[in-house]
């Protein structure tokens, strides 16, 4: 089983996690920039963090045989702190980098006017740089948050098929699917989704455009939840091809919209992949993006 | 080390038509760029420097990229973006402040390319870029460490920094072949010999193997300064 975790915060994880993830079949991941648990008070702290997501962390992942890409943004929580908002002006310098495959994670935390402004500005940045966007839905007041998110996406220059709406659940999946966005589900030990409910949603709504992630971070979370969902899908009668669609081909297709996905797998993995899609899909579909030269 | 002309030929040979056209455009842009102190944002060629990795790729063959070995010129497929960035920096005649800025704002791959470009740039004769090399040597990213110990480090690093760099390479598994001109600098260096001896004893005391490259450097530190070469280039 080959696995692409489309949302995991490896900065907060150990080398034991990398080893266990590789053993479970994880060969690629995307690390969205996010809130580090301790609020930052200056833009420079963000730049060091972004540099780390484009330097040290990909090196660490490569040492364990896992391809690392990232999404960069000012997260919604810290968008409320005027000391941090200058990050928005500096983001274009980062969004041209090779390892950046989307703008994210953006979205709402408390649904404030400052969050409105940051979300709209960063959807525009995504459109300007030929990147898709990873938009999370708020933990509190989720359905209202989803509707407001979809409204802002609808008003933006970014078409819904270049947007991944994340942290969905039973209450938000239908409206998100109807919007034409990609559908992200975070599987957690206690909160968000669990394996059984995830499989039930896959049965009800189908595997098309569905991405499953562990969203593992510094909190109680499990970087092997992707594999556990794959195992349960098989046990519950889904085919290997459907598991591969959800755990590999959908994330490759979504982040491949950037045209920047580089997946150098070892020979066995790549041979297996070639029988599915041919090698070119590994590098991402050519983006329907503005010409870069 | 390949000359810039040889490097460009080696890169172009591996690209398809789209990649060659992109590289040609990027190098023309870089070569014709003028200083623009008052212009907002980065110059066109600096954006090309940043995005080179997704434009300069080995054409998809259906074979895994990692299975391709470097050619006789020493350039492997994974080196292509590095080489393209080196060519862009050379075409732009990047000076010391420019490479310092690009390094500071660079991804791991961009920083590596800046370090690899140093011997090809006009700044090679001066020591202005030493802080970049020292920064890279402080990291634990072995790809950066290997790029840092090239000809620029051989020429400009102080004896203390250079000895620490050699020890770090042995420590982190960067092969001696990455350390430019090590025979000349290590020859008759008693202090380096002492450091290597201490390191070998520490490894042995812990029951761990001593890196194979260590003995070769140690032997060179015991050679007399100015004495005939202890190893020929073919042996090293």
Boltz contact constraints between the chains, C-beta under 6 A:
constraints:
  - contact:
      token1: [A, 54]
      token2: [B, 107]
      max_distance: 6.0
  - contact:
      token1: [A, 55]
      token2: [B, 107]
      max_distance: 6.0
  - contact:
      token1: [A, 55]
      token2: [B, 108]
      max_distance: 6.0
  - contact:
      token1: [A, 59]
      token2: [B, 108]
      max_distance: 6.0
  - contact:
      token1: [A, 59]
      token2: [B, 141]
      max_distance: 6.0
  - contact:
      token1: [A, 96]
      token2: [B, 47]
      max_distance: 6.0
  - contact:
      token1: [A, 96]
      token2: [B, 50]
      max_distance: 6.0
  - contact:
      token1: [A, 96]
      token2: [B, 51]
      max_distance: 6.0
  - contact:
      token1: [A, 97]
      token2: [B, 50]
      max_distance: 6.0
  - contact:
      token1: [A, 97]
      token2: [B, 107]
      max_distance: 6.0
  - contact:
      token1: [A, 98]
      token2: [B, 53]
      max_distance: 6.0
  - contact:
      token1: [A, 98]
      token2: [B, 54]
      max_distance: 6.0
  - contact:
      token1: [A, 260]
      token2: [B, 54]
      max_distance: 6.0
  - contact:
      token1: [A, 264]
      token2: [B, 65]
      max_distance: 6.0
  - contact:
      token1: [A, 264]
      token2: [B, 66]
      max_distance: 6.0
  - contact:
      token1: [A, 267]
      token2: [B, 64]
      max_distance: 6.0
  - contact:
      token1: [A, 267]
      token2: [B, 67]
      max_distance: 6.0
  - contact:
      token1: [A, 270]
      token2: [B, 64]
      max_distance: 6.0
  - contact:
      token1: [A, 274]
      token2: [B, 62]
      max_distance: 6.0
  - contact:
      token1: [A, 279]
      token2: [B, 60]
      max_distance: 6.0
  - contact:
      token1: [A, 279]
      token2: [B, 62]
      max_distance: 6.0
  - contact:
      token1: [A, 280]
      token2: [B, 60]
      max_distance: 6.0
  - contact:
      token1: [A, 293]
      token2: [B, 25]
      max_distance: 6.0
